Amino acid sequence: MQTGNTAAQATRQIGVRPRVTIADVASDLGVTKSTVSRALNGYPDIAEATRLRVSRAADRLGYRPLAHAQAIRTGRVRSLGLVLQIDNEDSARPFLANFIAGVTQTASEQNWTITIATAETEKGVQDTLSRLVDEHKADGFILPRTLIHDGRVEKLRTQNVPFVMFGRTSDPTGCAWYDIKGEDAMRAAATRLASLGHTRIAHVPGGSQYTYSQLRIEGYREGLEAAGLKFDPNLVGAPALTRKAGDASTRALLELPEPPTAITFAVDRAALGAYRTAEDLNLRIGEEISVIAYDGVPEGAYANPGLTTFAVNSRQAGERLAALLIKRIRGTAPEQLRELAPATLVERGSDRPPRLTPAELAQCLRNQSNL
């Protein structure tokens, strides 16, 4: 009977590969264990070239950190938090699956996990954030659909918890973000419609509480100015986030004494409501009424005619937000983690030169109402 075998010898005898340790990685590279540890945990005093060299060696050797030991050593659980509000129709947006896929992909590549939770109210979201912080379930949070005055931002900023916004907010102090330049898209939409010959161009904003809605209204106004058209506040419709609300907002705009012949929408779903309006009023999208929207939801491609829109790469947004949040958690200043990306114009058939002048369109609508 053998009594002198070490644990490592016993492991080899039964054919189990011993676990690779930080010491093994350090020995392979000829550096200290401290250098390997700090490189793998993203400390800012480690050069990027060294971090990459250590990361590649760890992958090559098959090193996998013990999560509980790493949490004790660094105070981190290597988890990114995402709390989604699901209290209304708009919350179940089509982009969500691609967005989460992007977040998950980047997190997995860096050996992080994702903690996802839901709540039905704004207060519920804030309470859930606090609970996840108290229970050490996440090291930081991605905040989608930021508000002009956002309680989530205030709470996390006060508690000194790392976060990255998918959007912007009124007070940027201590904020990191990734956002799409929706204001540029709406500016381009207005100038595009003007170049087609439209002189009465309306805009239907999103929810007034959202920062993106304010930015897109500003872009719309800048587009009118660039095209030499006067801004008319009557041509800014009621906010709309759903087809039903988009339908109602479009109807109200078309009831103006001098109705618009073109409308820009802050979100695709509201724009799809305009198709219902057009059908009911015996108008044709792309003929009597031109429409350009923003988001790139799949349904837009199947509308008749297809919806011209500025599309967002939701998966890329998720990837970048995860990468930025990991850097934020590791100590990078939020002011260094601010990225803006463009939306991509998808040209379809909903925006064309006007077939009628605003006066002719008004007369057409009066005739319809008299039938």
C-alpha positions, 0 to 999 in steps of 0.5 A: 500500500502506498502512503507517500503519494502527493495529491498531484501524483494521485491525480495523475495516477487516475488520469485526471488533468490537474487544475492549471493555476496562476502559478502555472501561467506565471511560470510559463510567461516568466512573470510574477503571480501578481502580474498574472493576477492583476492582468486577468482582473483588469487592473489599470496599472497593467499595460494592454499588451501585457494583459493580452499576453497573459490572457492568451497564455491563460487560454492556451494553458486552460486556466479557469479562475475559481469564482468564489476565490476570485470574489473573495480576493477582488470583491467582484462576482464578475457579473453584469446586471440588467434590470428590464421594466416590463410594464407596457407594450413598448417594453417588449421591443423586438431589439431585446433578443439581439441586444441580450445576445450581444451583451452575453457574447462579450461577457462570455468572451471575458469570462463574465456572466449576466444577471437579468431581472425584471420589474413592472414599475420604475420603483420596482426597477430601482428596488431590484437594482438595490437588492442585486447590489445588496446581495452582491449579484452584480458588479455593475449595471447596464441601464437601457432606455435612459430618462431625462431625469433618471432615478436609476442613475441617481441611485447608482451614482449615489451608491458609487455602483458602476453603470453604463447607459444605453442612452444619455441623460440630462446630468452627465456627471459620473456617467458612461454611455453608448448611444446611437445618434438618433438626432442625426437620423432625424435631421437626415430624415427631415432633409431627405423629405425636403429634398423630395419636395415636401414643405410640410413635414411633421414629427411624432416624438416618442415618450416625453420622459425619454432623452432620445425623444428630446434629442430626435425632436432637436434633430428634426428641427435642425433638419428643417432649418438646414432645408430652409423650412420654418419650424411649426410647433403644430406639426409636432404630434402627440408622443407615440410609442405604439401603433395605436398611439401612432395612429391617433397622433397621425390622425390629429396631424392630418386634421390640421387646416394645412396637413403635412404631406410627410411625417418623421417618427421617433420610433417604428412602431408608432410609424406603423400606426400611420399605415392604419390611418392611411388605410382608413382615410383611403390614402396611400403611404408613399403617395399622399403621405410619406413616412420615415421612422427610426429603429429598424424593427422587422415588421417595417420590412413587411409593411406595404409599402416597406417602411423607410427607417434608420436601423439600429444594430442592437447586437453591436450595442449590447456588445459595446455596452458590456465591454464598456461596463467591464472597463468601468467596473475595473476602474476606468473613469466614466468620462473615458467611456462615452461612445456614439454610433450612427444609425443606418438608413434603410430605404424602402417605399414609404418616402417619395415625392409628394403627389399632392400639395398640403392644400390639395391633401386637405381638400382630399381629406375633406372630400373623404369625410363628406362621403 
